[in-house]
């Protein structure tokens, strides 16, 4: 097989392929063997009729169309791989010779991923929350933990938010009792807003023995009437929190001292804040990279990303035992409506991907063998295999897949290159060192719009 590639306008190329008659003869043999399994001839078992018999019975052209139909896509795929043509859509194939006999030639015109150039990718800025926990955040977490071990004690003062009120509650609508809104000895925390906001408003300032009667808006927007409530406040209790000391630390955790427990709480807050800051950073950088792409984006790229997102959603739902049709019915959308809603984020993803490729080209960024091994290790972990098992089961006979892994590793390295050069500030304008956002592994970022999606 011989092949050439010619660049056309409109992000298209023409792939021309020539196959000599002897090479195509092998495809004809395969086609005749396929026909032998489909055609029953007297005196021959299925699949055993020789080619010469089939040619005599069916004619010499019987298998040629079958061979062209099967072989042309294979030859096209091989030519695309040989020339590293980055196709993004299905080709338009025209068989120029060989339809009746002899050597075969065909042209395939196909849309390819555009090559864009961008500037300013090394001067991006981002504002993210400070990864350092504040004293207030630590105190809030400490108090939440103390609250889990708190004890209720009666109080004579009026109820305030956070108090526990025991009450008999009677709720009616249009003069009829409402099931679920009529309960005796119901324990309720003031301020939690669990029923209707009017309940909290009435309970604030109430005391044991008070009878509260009031109307409230119906929580169902389709109902125009008012709910009627009658509440007997039977007891008001406050939560008495235990002291945050070493004894409490031993009871509430695996730590021996309050200082150790507080340090652990602080570390957990910092870990979550770093994760939030990293996600915010990656999203902002992805959006800024996309804004640097001023070229028109091929619809084929956006369509491919939309389909990728739909397939991902379908697989995620399937893992939960939910059919996508059931999900769409529940949210009141059709597949077409969901696909349309996905076009804007898909366009952003396509632009970000093109921007990353532009950066890689401009800065001559390539994936090392170590980068590829790391990418393979992550893939292996996702499917529960070792790297060697993954290579032998998935990549042994498919070099194109390994090329895809190398491209993903290259995009990851490019993403890191960009992120390392972003000026990061907190909301007060203070500079944040990148290392402080992820001290353990600077390359372990959450999936975001800056992650490359190869199509």
Secondary structure, DSSP 4 states (H G I P E B T S, - for coil): -EEEEEEETTTEEEEEEEE-HHHHHHHHHHHHHHHHHH---TTS-TT---HHHHHHHH-TTTTHHHHHHHHHHHHHHHHHHHTT--B-S--EEEEEE-SSSSSEEEEEEEEBPPP---S-TTS-EEE---SSPPHHHHHHHHHHHHHHT-EEEE-SSPP-TT-EEEEEEEEEETTEEPTTS-EEEEEEETT--SS-HHHHHHHTT--TT-EEEEEEE-SSTT--SEEEEEEEEEEEEEEEPPP-SHHHHHHHSS-SSHHHHHHHHHHHHHHHHHHHHHHHHHHHHHHHHHHH--SPPPHHHHHHHHHHHHHHHHHHHHHTT--HHHHHHHHT--HHHHHHHTHHHHHHHHHHHHHHHHHHHHTT----HHHHHHHHHHHHHHHT--HHHHIIIIITT-HHHHHHHHHHHHHHHHHHHHHTT-EEE-TTS-B--HHHH-SS-TT-PPP-TTS----
